[in-house]
Amino acid sequence: MNTFEHVTLPQRVLFGAGRAAENLHSEVERLGACAVMVIAGSSEEAIAASVTSQITAALYYDDVAPHVPIDKAVKARAAAHEYAIDLLVCIGGGSTTGLAKAVALTTGLPIVAVPTTYAGSEATNVWGLTEHSHKTTGVDDTVLPVTVIYDAELTRTLPVDLSVASGLNALAHCVDSMWAPRTDPINQSLAVEGIRALSTGLPAIRTADPDTLAGRDEALYGAYLSAVAFASAGSGMHHKICHVLGGAYNLPHAQTHAVVLPYVLAFLGPSAPAAEARIAAAFGTPRALDGLNTLRSSLDAPTALADHGLAEENITKAVELILPYIPASTPRPVTSDNLEALLRAAWAGDPPTTEALQS
Ligand code: NAD
């Protein structure tokens, strides 16, 4: 029998390659905005210039940093106030969307999000702020962008390695949704379709000639589904691990997710057979972990946390920091010993196998 409570977040989604500028213009008109603050990091500036070519902005704001440091949020809020802003338009990756959300959180300003990575923040009501190496997240519908404008053309400049890591971050939203605290048949269906789309789109990005957009378009679609599934299901064990590592040790977000995911799947898969079977079916392989490992090797995915800034001596402390956040819904008991074994394997880049992580 199905017994669940599912919430679908209200959001307008405009999807179309090459249509971002036109779609943004029509959204600004539809919302009746008079003073638009465009938020885009310095490496997203050229994209922002083309996307905003059909609107008039009151302020272009580029002081964006990973994991939304609190002082940057305070400064951006003051700028929004100074320019009497009535609409936030963020154009960029999750860091840029995160800054817009931090402004929306205290000002109530609406956001139109134009994502340029596969991070998925644009489709969630989750905000994050970092202060003194501690990342705090919260859920507030005020920060959910009213509209998301997806345009695969904008992801052309995202380097292939970063596209792969970012796409695996999206895939992690899907996999973790299968056992997250509010998992249900609706968000699981979105997650499964997200896995299918990402596992089709990402290899095409790795192998395609630079002019081919189909893989990027499919990955963007998968990234949106992954974020909707994640917003609905909540954060599972995988996200709690990555969230703590990112905040405490300033690790790069997408690469951290890309590395940790196979270890969490190896760790939890055998304890969640129904979820494991659905993930495997989405990959089109007999076992979920085989599907993920095959995809990861075809993508030349990041393999070890040691390569992305985690020092080995921080592992014991990281285990201590992560343990209190492990959700009760996790389908297997998590102890300091088995979590430490998982983190040590992910740190070293040991082959992710179920056998190695079942003791
Ligand atoms: P990012 O936004 O930091 O982007 C990585 C780098 O790529 C940046 O230098 C950026 O300027 C550049 N970039 C982005 N798009 C580009 C493009 N098209 N071409 C060239 N360069 C481009 O990284 P991210 O992985 O997108 O986002 C990570 C952040 O998002 C983290 O802080 C994470 O916590 C947050 N996040 C939040 C949620 C949520 O629901 N709140 C969900 C996912 C991620």
Residues whose N, C-alpha, C, O or C-beta is under 5 A from the ligand:
A	BS01	NAD	G41 S43 E44 P66 H67 G92 G93 G94 S95 T96 T116 T117 A119 G120 S121 T124 V126 W127 L154 T155 T157 L158 H253 A254
